[in-house]
């Protein structure tokens, strides 16, 4: 698990498979105790490395498109 705020960050797991759920790529796996779980693919290193995240080397907390969308949502909510 590679997501910095996930409680299982740094843990390894046995990969069962990949799937698409609610429009998002996910992985299914077994934790160290053999319990099944699901997580977004982007929270793991099971997929291809994201070129943006590789180039930012941890200095950026989100893609520009994600940050622009956040700004739009905040503008809708108001000051």
mmCIF file of the N, C-alpha and C atoms, coordinates in Angstrom:
data_MODEL
# 
_entry.id   MODEL 
# 
loop_
_atom_site.group_PDB 
_atom_site.id 
_atom_site.type_symbol 
_atom_site.label_atom_id 
_atom_site.label_alt_id 
_atom_site.label_comp_id 
_atom_site.label_asym_id 
_atom_site.label_entity_id 
_atom_site.label_seq_id 
_atom_site.pdbx_PDB_ins_code 
_atom_site.Cartn_x 
_atom_site.Cartn_y 
_atom_site.Cartn_z 
_atom_site.occupancy 
_atom_site.B_iso_or_equiv 
_atom_site.pdbx_formal_charge 
_atom_site.auth_seq_id 
_atom_site.auth_comp_id 
_atom_site.auth_asym_id 
_atom_site.auth_atom_id 
_atom_site.pdbx_PDB_model_num 
ATOM 1   N N  . UNK A 1 1  ? 0.859   -1.158  0.000   1.00 0.00 ? 1  UNK A N  1 
ATOM 2   C CA . UNK A 1 1  ? 0.000   0.000   0.000   1.00 0.00 ? 1  UNK A CA 1 
ATOM 3   C C  . UNK A 1 1  ? 0.908   1.223   0.000   1.00 0.00 ? 1  UNK A C  1 
ATOM 4   N N  . UNK A 1 2  ? 0.677   2.135   -0.908  1.00 0.00 ? 2  UNK A N  1 
ATOM 5   C CA . UNK A 1 2  ? 1.562   3.299   -1.030  1.00 0.00 ? 2  UNK A CA 1 
ATOM 6   C C  . UNK A 1 2  ? 0.905   4.621   -0.680  1.00 0.00 ? 2  UNK A C  1 
ATOM 7   N N  . UNK A 1 3  ? -0.416  4.655   -0.495  1.00 0.00 ? 3  UNK A N  1 
ATOM 8   C CA . UNK A 1 3  ? -1.091  5.923   -0.184  1.00 0.00 ? 3  UNK A CA 1 
ATOM 9   C C  . UNK A 1 3  ? -0.588  6.416   1.167   1.00 0.00 ? 3  UNK A C  1 
ATOM 10  N N  . UNK A 1 4  ? -0.086  7.663   1.228   1.00 0.00 ? 4  UNK A N  1 
ATOM 11  C CA . UNK A 1 4  ? 0.561   8.125   2.461   1.00 0.00 ? 4  UNK A CA 1 
ATOM 12  C C  . UNK A 1 4  ? -0.344  8.217   3.679   1.00 0.00 ? 4  UNK A C  1 
ATOM 13  N N  . UNK A 1 5  ? -1.655  8.338   3.500   1.00 0.00 ? 5  UNK A N  1 
ATOM 14  C CA . UNK A 1 5  ? -2.544  8.487   4.648   1.00 0.00 ? 5  UNK A CA 1 
ATOM 15  C C  . UNK A 1 5  ? -3.343  7.231   4.950   1.00 0.00 ? 5  UNK A C  1 
ATOM 16  N N  . UNK A 1 6  ? -3.101  6.156   4.214   1.00 0.00 ? 6  UNK A N  1 
ATOM 17  C CA . UNK A 1 6  ? -3.818  4.907   4.461   1.00 0.00 ? 6  UNK A CA 1 
ATOM 18  C C  . UNK A 1 6  ? -3.210  4.225   5.684   1.00 0.00 ? 6  UNK A C  1 
ATOM 19  N N  . UNK A 1 7  ? -4.040  3.653   6.557   1.00 0.00 ? 7  UNK A N  1 
ATOM 20  C CA . UNK A 1 7  ? -3.490  3.005   7.756   1.00 0.00 ? 7  UNK A CA 1 
ATOM 21  C C  . UNK A 1 7  ? -2.566  1.825   7.449   1.00 0.00 ? 7  UNK A C  1 
ATOM 22  N N  . UNK A 1 8  ? -2.650  1.281   6.241   1.00 0.00 ? 8  UNK A N  1 
ATOM 23  C CA . UNK A 1 8  ? -1.805  0.143   5.879   1.00 0.00 ? 8  UNK A CA 1 
ATOM 24  C C  . UNK A 1 8  ? -0.620  0.541   5.000   1.00 0.00 ? 8  UNK A C  1 
ATOM 25  N N  . UNK A 1 9  ? -0.276  1.814   4.994   1.00 0.00 ? 9  UNK A N  1 
ATOM 26  C CA . UNK A 1 9  ? 0.859   2.270   4.184   1.00 0.00 ? 9  UNK A CA 1 
ATOM 27  C C  . UNK A 1 9  ? 2.098   1.456   4.522   1.00 0.00 ? 9  UNK A C  1 
ATOM 28  N N  . UNK A 1 10 ? 2.767   0.994   3.488   1.00 0.00 ? 10 UNK A N  1 
ATOM 29  C CA . UNK A 1 10 ? 3.988   0.218   3.667   1.00 0.00 ? 10 UNK A CA 1 
ATOM 30  C C  . UNK A 1 10 ? 3.763   -1.278  3.756   1.00 0.00 ? 10 UNK A C  1 
ATOM 31  N N  . UNK A 1 11 ? 2.527   -1.709  3.984   1.00 0.00 ? 11 UNK A N  1 
ATOM 32  C CA . UNK A 1 11 ? 2.235   -3.141  4.047   1.00 0.00 ? 11 UNK A CA 1 
ATOM 33  C C  . UNK A 1 11 ? 2.214   -3.737  2.641   1.00 0.00 ? 11 UNK A C  1 
ATOM 34  N N  . UNK A 1 12 ? 2.578   -4.991  2.561   1.00 0.00 ? 12 UNK A N  1 
ATOM 35  C CA . UNK A 1 12 ? 2.489   -5.708  1.290   1.00 0.00 ? 12 UNK A CA 1 
ATOM 36  C C  . UNK A 1 12 ? 1.301   -6.663  1.368   1.00 0.00 ? 12 UNK A C  1 
ATOM 37  N N  . UNK A 1 13 ? 0.822   -7.043  0.205   1.00 0.00 ? 13 UNK A N  1 
ATOM 38  C CA . UNK A 1 13 ? -0.325  -7.946  0.152   1.00 0.00 ? 13 UNK A CA 1 
ATOM 39  C C  . UNK A 1 13 ? -0.227  -8.847  -1.056  1.00 0.00 ? 13 UNK A C  1 
ATOM 40  N N  . UNK A 1 14 ? -0.959  -9.938  -1.009  1.00 0.00 ? 14 UNK A N  1 
ATOM 41  C CA . UNK A 1 14 ? -1.036  -10.853 -2.142  1.00 0.00 ? 14 UNK A CA 1 
ATOM 42  C C  . UNK A 1 14 ? -2.122  -10.351 -3.079  1.00 0.00 ? 14 UNK A C  1 
ATOM 43  N N  . UNK A 1 15 ? -1.752  -10.094 -4.315  1.00 0.00 ? 15 UNK A N  1 
ATOM 44  C CA . UNK A 1 15 ? -2.692  -9.580  -5.297  1.00 0.00 ? 15 UNK A CA 1 
ATOM 45  C C  . UNK A 1 15 ? -3.563  -10.717 -5.824  1.00 0.00 ? 15 UNK A C  1 
ATOM 46  N N  . UNK A 1 16 ? -4.874  -10.529 -5.745  1.00 0.00 ? 16 UNK A N  1 
ATOM 47  C CA . UNK A 1 16 ? -5.827  -11.503 -6.292  1.00 0.00 ? 16 UNK A CA 1 
ATOM 48  C C  . UNK A 1 16 ? -6.194  -11.118 -7.709  1.00 0.00 ? 16 UNK A C  1 
ATOM 49  N N  . UNK A 1 17 ? -6.482  -9.826  -7.924  1.00 0.00 ? 17 UNK A N  1 
ATOM 50  C CA . UNK A 1 17 ? -6.857  -9.397  -9.259  1.00 0.00 ? 17 UNK A CA 1 
ATOM 51  C C  . UNK A 1 17 ? -7.175  -7.918  -9.338  1.00 0.00 ? 17 UNK A C  1 
ATOM 52  N N  . UNK A 1 18 ? -7.490  -7.505  -10.558 1.00 0.00 ? 18 UNK A N  1 
ATOM 53  C CA . UNK A 1 18 ? -7.846  -6.119  -10.850 1.00 0.00 ? 18 UNK A CA 1 
ATOM 54  C C  . UNK A 1 18 ? -9.317  -6.073  -11.236 1.00 0.00 ? 18 UNK A C  1 
ATOM 55  N N  . UNK A 1 19 ? -9.961  -4.942  -10.991 1.00 0.00 ? 19 UNK A N  1 
ATOM 56  C CA . UNK A 1 19 ? -11.339 -4.769  -11.442 1.00 0.00 ? 19 UNK A CA 1 
ATOM 57  C C  . UNK A 1 19 ? -11.662 -3.288  -11.530 1.00 0.00 ? 19 UNK A C  1 
ATOM 58  N N  . UNK A 1 20 ? -12.757 -3.022  -12.205 1.00 0.00 ? 20 UNK A N  1 
ATOM 59  C CA . UNK A 1 20 ? -13.246 -1.647  -12.314 1.00 0.00 ? 20 UNK A CA 1 
ATOM 60  C C  . UNK A 1 20 ? -14.531 -1.572  -11.515 1.00 0.00 ? 20 UNK A C  1 
ATOM 61  N N  . UNK A 1 21 ? -14.593 -0.648  -10.563 1.00 0.00 ? 21 UNK A N  1 
ATOM 62  C CA . UNK A 1 21 ? -15.748 -0.514  -9.699  1.00 0.00 ? 21 UNK A CA 1 
ATOM 63  C C  . UNK A 1 21 ? -16.083 0.960   -9.548  1.00 0.00 ? 21 UNK A C  1 
ATOM 64  N N  . UNK A 1 22 ? -17.320 1.316   -9.842  1.00 0.00 ? 22 UNK A N  1 
ATOM 65  C CA . UNK A 1 22 ? -17.778 2.698   -9.745  1.00 0.00 ? 22 UNK A CA 1 
ATOM 66  C C  . UNK A 1 22 ? -16.890 3.634   -10.555 1.00 0.00 ? 22 UNK A C  1 
ATOM 67  N N  . UNK A 1 23 ? -16.452 3.163   -11.712 1.00 0.00 ? 23 UNK A N  1 
ATOM 68  C CA . UNK A 1 23 ? -15.647 3.985   -12.608 1.00 0.00 ? 23 UNK A CA 1 
ATOM 69  C C  . UNK A 1 23 ? -14.203 4.141   -12.192 1.00 0.00 ? 23 UNK A C  1 
ATOM 70  N N  . UNK A 1 24 ? -13.766 3.360   -11.243 1.00 0.00 ? 24 UNK A N  1 
ATOM 71  C CA . UNK A 1 24 ? -12.399 3.471   -10.738 1.00 0.00 ? 24 UNK A CA 1 
ATOM 72  C C  . UNK A 1 24 ? -11.719 2.117   -10.798 1.00 0.00 ? 24 UNK A C  1 
ATOM 73  N N  . UNK A 1 25 ? -10.460 2.113   -11.215 1.00 0.00 ? 25 UNK A N  1 
ATOM 74  C CA . UNK A 1 25 ? -9.670  0.885   -11.221 1.00 0.00 ? 25 UNK A CA 1 
ATOM 75  C C  . UNK A 1 25 ? -9.325  0.508   -9.784  1.00 0.00 ? 25 UNK A C  1 
ATOM 76  N N  . UNK A 1 26 ? -9.548  -0.752  -9.445  1.00 0.00 ? 26 UNK A N  1 
ATOM 77  C CA . UNK A 1 26 ? -9.281  -1.232  -8.089  1.00 0.00 ? 26 UNK A CA 1 
ATOM 78  C C  . UNK A 1 26 ? -8.480  -2.520  -8.131  1.00 0.00 ? 26 UNK A C  1 
ATOM 79  N N  . UNK A 1 27 ? -7.909  -2.857  -6.993  1.00 0.00 ? 27 UNK A N  1 
ATOM 80  C CA . UNK A 1 27 ? -7.246  -4.143  -6.832  1.00 0.00 ? 27 UNK A CA 1 
ATOM 81  C C  . UNK A 1 27 ? -7.922  -4.897  -5.693  1.00 0.00 ? 27 UNK A C  1 
ATOM 82  N N  . UNK A 1 28 ? -7.935  -6.198  -5.806  1.00 0.00 ? 28 UNK A N  1 
ATOM 83  C CA . UNK A 1 28 ? -8.395  -7.061  -4.727  1.00 0.00 ? 28 UNK A CA 1 
ATOM 84  C C  . UNK A 1 28 ? -7.177  -7.819  -4.239  1.00 0.00 ? 28 UNK A C  1 
ATOM 85  N N  . UNK A 1 29 ? -7.056  -7.927  -2.937  1.00 0.00 ? 29 UNK A N  1 
ATOM 86  C CA . UNK A 1 29 ? -5.892  -8.609  -2.386  1.00 0.00 ? 29 UNK A CA 1 
ATOM 87  C C  . UNK A 1 29 ? -6.195  -9.273  -1.061  1.00 0.00 ? 29 UNK A C  1 
ATOM 88  N N  . UNK A 1 30 ? -5.178  -9.941  -0.550  1.00 0.00 ? 30 UNK A N  1 
ATOM 89  C CA . UNK A 1 30 ? -5.245  -10.577 0.761   1.00 0.00 ? 30 UNK A CA 1 
ATOM 90  C C  . UNK A 1 30 ? -4.180  -9.925  1.634   1.00 0.00 ? 30 UNK A C  1 
ATOM 91  N N  . UNK A 1 31 ? -4.586  -9.507  2.837   1.00 0.00 ? 31 UNK A N  1 
ATOM 92  C CA . UNK A 1 31 ? -3.605  -8.902  3.730   1.00 0.00 ? 31 UNK A CA 1 
ATOM 93  C C  . UNK A 1 31 ? -2.767  -9.991  4.397   1.00 0.00 ? 31 UNK A C  1 
ATOM 94  N N  . UNK A 1 32 ? -1.889  -9.595  5.307   1.00 0.00 ? 32 UNK A N  1 
ATOM 95  C CA . UNK A 1 32 ? -0.969  -10.533 5.956   1.00 0.00 ? 32 UNK A CA 1 
ATOM 96  C C  . UNK A 1 32 ? -1.699  -11.609 6.757   1.00 0.00 ? 32 UNK A C  1 
ATOM 97  N N  . UNK A 1 33 ? -2.930  -11.319 7.202   1.00 0.00 ? 33 UNK A N  1 
ATOM 98  C CA . UNK A 1 33 ? -3.721  -12.301 7.946   1.00 0.00 ? 33 UNK A CA 1 
ATOM 99  C C  . UNK A 1 33 ? -4.609  -13.135 7.024   1.00 0.00 ? 33 UNK A C  1 
ATOM 100 N N  . UNK A 1 34 ? -4.509  -12.903 5.716   1.00 0.00 ? 34 UNK A N  1 
ATOM 101 C CA . UNK A 1 34 ? -5.312  -13.661 4.757   1.00 0.00 ? 34 UNK A CA 1 
ATOM 102 C C  . UNK A 1 34 ? -6.709  -13.118 4.553   1.00 0.00 ? 34 UNK A C  1 
ATOM 103 N N  . UNK A 1 35 ? -6.981  -11.921 5.070   1.00 0.00 ? 35 UNK A N  1 
ATOM 104 C CA . UNK A 1 35 ? -8.304  -11.321 4.911   1.00 0.00 ? 35 UNK A CA 1 
ATOM 105 C C  . UNK A 1 35 ? -8.368  -10.565 3.580   1.00 0.00 ? 35 UNK A C  1 
ATOM 106 N N  . UNK A 1 36 ? -9.460  -10.754 2.824   1.00 0.00 ? 36 UNK A N  1 
ATOM 107 C CA . UNK A 1 36 ? -9.579  -10.049 1.548   1.00 0.00 ? 36 UNK A CA 1 
ATOM 108 C C  . UNK A 1 36 ? -9.892  -8.569  1.750   1.00 0.00 ? 36 UNK A C  1 
ATOM 109 N N  . UNK A 1 37 ? -9.413  -7.755  0.829   1.00 0.00 ? 37 UNK A N  1 
ATOM 110 C CA . UNK A 1 37 ? -9.722  -6.332  0.851   1.00 0.00 ? 37 UNK A CA 1 
ATOM 111 C C  . UNK A 1 37 ? -9.655  -5.795  -0.575  1.00 0.00 ? 37 UNK A C  1 
ATOM 112 N N  . UNK A 1 38 ? -10.189 -4.613  -0.735  1.00 0.00 ? 38 UNK A N  1 
ATOM 113 C CA . UNK A 1 38 ? -10.189 -3.920  -2.014  1.00 0.00 ? 38 UNK A CA 1 
ATOM 114 C C  . UNK A 1 38 ? -9.621  -2.534  -1.790  1.00 0.00 ? 38 UNK A C  1 
ATOM 115 N N  . UNK A 1 39 ? -8.896  -2.006  -2.761  1.00 0.00 ? 39 UNK A N  1 
ATOM 116 C CA . UNK A 1 39 ? -8.352  -0.659  -2.656  1.00 0.00 ? 39 UNK A CA 1 
ATOM 117 C C  . UNK A 1 39 ? -8.244  -0.067  -4.056  1.00 0.00 ? 39 UNK A C  1 
ATOM 118 N N  . UNK A 1 40 ? -8.325  1.253   -4.163  1.00 0.00 ? 40 UNK A N  1 
ATOM 119 C CA . UNK A 1 40 ? -8.096  1.875   -5.464  1.00 0.00 ? 40 UNK A CA 1 
ATOM 120 C C  . UNK A 1 40 ? -6.688  1.532   -5.973  1.00 0.00 ? 40 UNK A C  1 
ATOM 121 N N  . UNK A 1 41 ? -6.586  1.247   -7.236  1.00 0.00 ? 41 UNK A N  1 
ATOM 122 C CA . UNK A 1 41 ? -5.296  0.899   -7.829  1.00 0.00 ? 41 UNK A CA 1 
ATOM 123 C C  . UNK A 1 41 ? -4.266  1.992   -7.577  1.00 0.00 ? 41 UNK A C  1 
ATOM 124 N N  . UNK A 1 42 ? -4.699  3.248   -7.626  1.00 0.00 ? 42 UNK A N  1 
ATOM 125 C CA . UNK A 1 42 ? -3.777  4.373   -7.445  1.00 0.00 ? 42 UNK A CA 1 
ATOM 126 C C  . UNK A 1 42 ? -3.184  4.449   -6.039  1.00 0.00 ? 42 UNK A C  1 
ATOM 127 N N  . UNK A 1 43 ? -3.757  3.717   -5.088  1.00 0.00 ? 43 UNK A N  1 
ATOM 128 C CA . UNK A 1 43 ? -3.225  3.697   -3.724  1.00 0.00 ? 43 UNK A CA 1 
ATOM 129 C C  . UNK A 1 43 ? -2.173  2.607   -3.542  1.00 0.00 ? 43 UNK A C  1 
ATOM 130 N N  . UNK A 1 44 ? -1.864  1.893   -4.611  1.00 0.00 ? 44 UNK A N  1 
ATOM 131 C CA . UNK A 1 44 ? -0.908  0.785   -4.541  1.00 0.00 ? 44 UNK A CA 1 
ATOM 132 C C  . UNK A 1 44 ? 0.169   0.978   -5.605  1.00 0.00 ? 44 UNK A C  1 
ATOM 133 N N  . UNK A 1 45 ? 1.151   0.098   -5.601  1.00 0.00 ? 45 UNK A N  1 
ATOM 134 C CA . UNK A 1 45 ? 2.144   0.102   -6.671  1.00 0.00 ? 45 UNK A CA 1 
ATOM 135 C C  . UNK A 1 45 ? 1.898   -1.057  -7.635  1.00 0.00 ? 45 UNK A C  1 
ATOM 136 N N  . UNK A 1 46 ? 0.661   -1.569  -7.642  1.00 0.00 ? 46 UNK A N  1 
ATOM 137 C CA . UNK A 1 46 ? 0.316   -2.703  -8.497  1.00 0.00 ? 46 UNK A CA 1 
ATOM 138 C C  . UNK A 1 46 ? 0.109   -2.302  -9.953  1.00 0.00 ? 46 UNK A C  1 
ATOM 139 N N  . UNK A 1 47 ? -0.085  -1.023  -10.221 1.00 0.00 ? 47 UNK A N  1 
ATOM 140 C CA . UNK A 1 47 ? -0.297  -0.556  -11.593 1.00 0.00 ? 47 UNK A CA 1 
ATOM 141 C C  . UNK A 1 47 ? 0.955   0.102   -12.132 1.00 0.00 ? 47 UNK A C  1 
ATOM 142 N N  . UNK A 1 48 ? 0.808   0.698   -13.300 1.00 0.00 ? 48 UNK A N  1 
ATOM 143 C CA . UNK A 1 48 ? 1.921   1.435   -13.886 1.00 0.00 ? 48 UNK A CA 1 
ATOM 144 C C  . UNK A 1 48 ? 2.156   2.709   -13.081 1.00 0.00 ? 48 UNK A C  1 
ATOM 145 N N  . UNK A 1 49 ? 3.397   3.132   -13.037 1.00 0.00 ? 49 UNK A N  1 
ATOM 146 C CA . UNK A 1 49 ? 3.724   4.347   -12.299 1.00 0.00 ? 49 UNK A CA 1 
ATOM 147 C C  . UNK A 1 49 ? 3.152   5.558   -13.025 1.00 0.00 ? 49 UNK A C  1 
ATOM 148 N N  . UNK A 1 50 ? 2.509   6.440   -12.276 1.00 0.00 ? 50 UNK A N  1 
ATOM 149 C CA . UNK A 1 50 ? 1.944   7.663   -12.824 1.00 0.00 ? 50 UNK A CA 1 
ATOM 150 C C  . UNK A 1 50 ? 3.099   8.609   -13.166 1.00 0.00 ? 50 UNK A C  1 
ATOM 151 N N  . UNK A 1 51 ? 3.228   9.014   -14.442 1.00 0.00 ? 51 UNK A N  1 
ATOM 152 C CA . UNK A 1 51 ? 4.354   9.879   -14.833 1.00 0.00 ? 51 UNK A CA 1 
ATOM 153 C C  . UNK A 1 51 ? 4.397   11.199  -14.053 1.00 0.00 ? 51 UNK A C  1 
ATOM 154 N N  . UNK A 1 52 ? 3.229   11.783  -13.774 1.00 0.00 ? 52 UNK A N  1 
ATOM 155 C CA . UNK A 1 52 ? 3.198   13.042  -13.020 1.00 0.00 ? 52 UNK A CA 1 
ATOM 156 C C  . UNK A 1 52 ? 3.758   12.838  -11.617 1.00 0.00 ? 52 UNK A C  1 
ATOM 157 N N  . UNK A 1 53 ? 3.294   11.790  -10.945 1.00 0.00 ? 53 UNK A N  1 
ATOM 158 C CA . UNK A 1 53 ? 3.756   11.546  -9.578  1.00 0.00 ? 53 UNK A CA 1 
ATOM 159 C C  . UNK A 1 53 ? 5.236   11.197  -9.554  1.00 0.00 ? 53 UNK A C  1 
ATOM 160 N N  . UNK A 1 54 ? 5.710   10.493  -10.576 1.00 0.00 ? 54 UNK A N  1 
ATOM 161 C CA . UNK A 1 54 ? 7.130   10.169  -10.649 1.00 0.00 ? 54 UNK A CA 1 
ATOM 162 C C  . UNK A 1 54 ? 7.962   11.437  -10.812 1.00 0.00 ? 54 UNK A C  1 
ATOM 163 N N  . UNK A 1 55 ? 7.499   12.355  -11.675 1.00 0.00 ? 55 UNK A N  1 
ATOM 164 C CA . UNK A 1 55 ? 8.235   13.598  -11.916 1.00 0.00 ? 55 UNK A CA 1 
ATOM 165 C C  . UNK A 1 55 ? 8.186   14.530  -10.705 1.00 0.00 ? 55 UNK A C  1 
ATOM 166 N N  . UNK A 1 56 ? 7.064   14.541  -9.988  1.00 0.00 ? 56 UNK A N  1 
ATOM 167 C CA . UNK A 1 56 ? 6.935   15.457  -8.843  1.00 0.00 ? 56 UNK A CA 1 
ATOM 168 C C  . UNK A 1 56 ? 7.681   14.953  -7.615  1.00 0.00 ? 56 UNK A C  1 
ATOM 169 N N  . UNK A 1 57 ? 7.987   13.664  -7.583  1.00 0.00 ? 57 UNK A N  1 
ATOM 170 C CA . UNK A 1 57 ? 8.755   13.061  -6.486  1.00 0.00 ? 57 UNK A CA 1 
ATOM 171 C C  . UNK A 1 57 ? 8.227   13.448  -5.108  1.00 0.00 ? 57 UNK A C  1 
ATOM 172 N N  . UNK A 1 58 ? 6.883   13.416  -4.957  1.00 0.00 ? 58 UNK A N  1 
ATOM 173 C CA . UNK A 1 58 ? 6.277   13.699  -3.668  1.00 0.00 ? 58 UNK A CA 1 
ATOM 174 C C  . UNK A 1 58 ? 6.106   15.170  -3.336  1.00 0.00 ? 58 UNK A C  1 
ATOM 175 N N  . UNK A 1 59 ? 6.505   16.057  -4.241  1.00 0.00 ? 59 UNK A N  1 
ATOM 176 C CA . UNK A 1 59 ? 6.397   17.494  -3.961  1.00 0.00 ? 59 UNK A CA 1 
ATOM 177 C C  . UNK A 1 59 ? 5.009   18.050  -4.256  1.00 0.00 ? 59 UNK A C  1 
ATOM 178 N N  . UNK A 1 60 ? 4.189   17.325  -5.013  1.00 0.00 ? 60 UNK A N  1 
ATOM 179 C CA . UNK A 1 60 ? 2.842   17.800  -5.356  1.00 0.00 ? 60 UNK A CA 1 
ATOM 180 C C  . UNK A 1 60 ? 1.811   16.864  -4.739  1.00 0.00 ? 60 UNK A C  1 
ATOM 181 N N  . UNK A 1 61 ? 0.750   17.452  -4.195  1.00 0.00 ? 61 UNK A N  1 
ATOM 182 C CA . UNK A 1 61 ? -0.268  16.627  -3.546  1.00 0.00 ? 61 UNK A CA 1 
ATOM 183 C C  . UNK A 1 61 ? -1.380  16.213  -4.497  1.00 0.00 ? 61 UNK A C  1 
ATOM 184 N N  . UNK A 1 62 ? -1.367  16.724  -5.707  1.00 0.00 ? 62 UNK A N  1 
ATOM 185 C CA . UNK A 1 62 ? -2.402  16.348  -6.665  1.00 0.00 ? 62 UNK A CA 1 
ATOM 186 C C  . UNK A 1 62 ? -2.064  16.818  -8.055  1.00 0.00 ? 62 UNK A C  1 
ATOM 187 N N  . UNK A 1 63 ? -2.723  16.219  -9.029  1.00 0.00 ? 63 UNK A N  1 
ATOM 188 C CA . UNK A 1 63 ? -2.570  16.641  -10.418 1.00 0.00 ? 63 UNK A CA 1 
ATOM 189 C C  . UNK A 1 63 ? -3.186  18.022  -10.595 1.00 0.00 ? 63 UNK A C  1 
ATOM 190 N N  . UNK A 1 64 ? -2.715  18.760  -11.558 1.00 0.00 ? 64 UNK A N  1 
ATOM 191 C CA . UNK A 1 64 ? -3.261  20.088  -11.835 1.00 0.00 ? 64 UNK A CA 1 
ATOM 192 C C  . UNK A 1 64 ? -4.757  19.990  -12.115 1.00 0.00 ? 64 UNK A C  1 
ATOM 193 N N  . UNK A 1 65 ? -5.183  18.989  -12.885 1.00 0.00 ? 65 UNK A N  1 
ATOM 194 C CA . UNK A 1 65 ? -6.608  18.850  -13.192 1.00 0.00 ? 65 UNK A CA 1 
ATOM 195 C C  . UNK A 1 65 ? -7.424  18.615  -11.924 1.00 0.00 ? 65 UNK A C  1 
ATOM 196 N N  . UNK A 1 66 ? -6.896  17.845  -10.987 1.00 0.00 ? 66 UNK A N  1 
ATOM 197 C CA . UNK A 1 66 ? -7.600  17.607  -9.725  1.00 0.00 ? 66 UNK A CA 1 
ATOM 198 C C  . UNK A 1 66 ? -7.685  18.885  -8.897  1.00 0.00 ? 66 UNK A C  1 
ATOM 199 N N  . UNK A 1 67 ? -6.608  19.642  -8.870  1.00 0.00 ? 67 UNK A N  1 
ATOM 200 C CA . UNK A 1 67 ? -6.599  20.889  -8.096  1.00 0.00 ? 67 UNK A CA 1 
ATOM 201 C C  . UNK A 1 67 ? -7.540  21.929  -8.714  1.00 0.00 ? 67 UNK A C  1 
ATOM 202 N N  . UNK A 1 68 ? -7.610  21.975  -10.059 1.00 0.00 ? 68 UNK A N  1 
ATOM 203 C CA . UNK A 1 68 ? -8.542  22.889  -10.718 1.00 0.00 ? 68 UNK A CA 1 
ATOM 204 C C  . UNK A 1 68 ? -9.987  22.495  -10.416 1.00 0.00 ? 68 UNK A C  1 
ATOM 205 N N  . UNK A 1 69 ? -10.270 21.202  -10.417 1.00 0.00 ? 69 UNK A N  1 
ATOM 206 C CA . UNK A 1 69 ? -11.624 20.735  -10.090 1.00 0.00 ? 69 UNK A CA 1 
ATOM 207 C C  . UNK A 1 69 ? -11.970 21.088  -8.648  1.00 0.00 ? 69 UNK A C  1 
ATOM 208 N N  . UNK A 1 70 ? -11.024 20.943  -7.738  1.00 0.00 ? 70 UNK A N  1 
ATOM 209 C CA . UNK A 1 70 ? -11.245 21.319  -6.348  1.00 0.00 ? 70 UNK A CA 1 
ATOM 210 C C  . UNK A 1 70 ? -11.561 22.811  -6.248  1.00 0.00 ? 70 UNK A C  1 
ATOM 211 N N  . UNK A 1 71 ? -10.831 23.643  -6.991  1.00 0.00 ? 71 UNK A N  1 
ATOM 212 C CA . UNK A 1 71 ? -11.090 25.081  -6.988  1.00 0.00 ? 71 UNK A CA 1 
ATOM 213 C C  . UNK A 1 71 ? -12.504 25.378  -7.495  1.00 0.00 ? 71 UNK A C  1 
ATOM 214 N N  . UNK A 1 72 ? -12.949 24.659  -8.527  1.00 0.00 ? 72 UNK A N  1 
ATOM 215 C CA . UNK A 1 72 ? -14.306 24.837  -9.053  1.00 0.00 ? 72 UNK A CA 1 
ATOM 216 C C  . UNK A 1 72 ? -15.341 24.494  -7.978  1.00 0.00 ? 72 UNK A C  1 
ATOM 217 N N  . UNK A 1 73 ? -15.127 23.373  -7.313  1.00 0.00 ? 73 UNK A N  1 
ATOM 218 C CA . UNK A 1 73 ? -16.078 22.954  -6.274  1.00 0.00 ? 73 UNK A CA 1 
ATOM 219 C C  . UNK A 1 73 ? -16.127 23.949  -5.121  1.00 0.00 ? 73 UNK A C  1 
ATOM 220 N N  . UNK A 1 74 ? -14.971 24.453  -4.731  1.00 0.00 ? 74 UNK A N  1 
ATOM 221 C CA . UNK A 1 74 ? -14.931 25.435  -3.652  1.00 0.00 ? 74 UNK A CA 1 
ATOM 222 C C  . UNK A 1 74 ? -15.621 26.733  -4.062  1.00 0.00 ? 74 UNK A C  1 
ATOM 223 N N  . UNK A 1 75 ? -15.478 27.119  -5.334  1.00 0.00 ? 75 UNK A N  1 
ATOM 224 C CA . UNK A 1 75 ? -16.136 28.331  -5.835  1.00 0.00 ? 75 UNK A CA 1 
ATOM 225 C C  . UNK A 1 75 ? -17.654 28.166  -5.815  1.00 0.00 ? 75 UNK A C  1 
ATOM 226 N N  . UNK A 1 76 ? -18.125 26.945  -6.089  1.00 0.00 ? 76 UNK A N  1 
ATOM 227 C CA . UNK A 1 76 ? -19.570 26.676  -6.059  1.00 0.00 ? 76 UNK A CA 1 
ATOM 228 C C  . UNK A 1 76 ? -20.129 26.795  -4.645  1.00 0.00 ? 76 UNK A C  1 
ATOM 229 N N  . UNK A 1 77 ? -19.346 26.384  -3.657  1.00 0.00 ? 77 UNK A N  1 
ATOM 230 C CA . UNK A 1 77 ? -19.774 26.434  -2.271  1.00 0.00 ? 77 UNK A CA 1 
ATOM 231 C C  . UNK A 1 77 ? -19.808 27.883  -1.783  1.00 0.00 ? 77 UNK A C  1 
ATOM 232 N N  . UNK A 1 78 ? -18.881 28.674  -2.250  1.00 0.00 ? 78 UNK A N  1 
ATOM 233 C CA . UNK A 1 78 ? -18.835 30.081  -1.861  1.00 0.00 ? 78 UNK A CA 1 
ATOM 234 C C  . UNK A 1 78 ? -17.797 30.351  -0.798  1.00 0.00 ? 78 UNK A C  1 
ATOM 235 N N  . UNK A 1 79 ? -17.649 31.640  -0.438  1.00 0.00 ? 79 UNK A N  1 
ATOM 236 C CA . UNK A 1 79 ? -16.613 32.019  0.550   1.00 0.00 ? 79 UNK A CA 1 
ATOM 237 C C  . UNK A 1 79 ? -16.916 31.567  1.946   1.00 0.00 ? 79 UNK A C  1 
# 
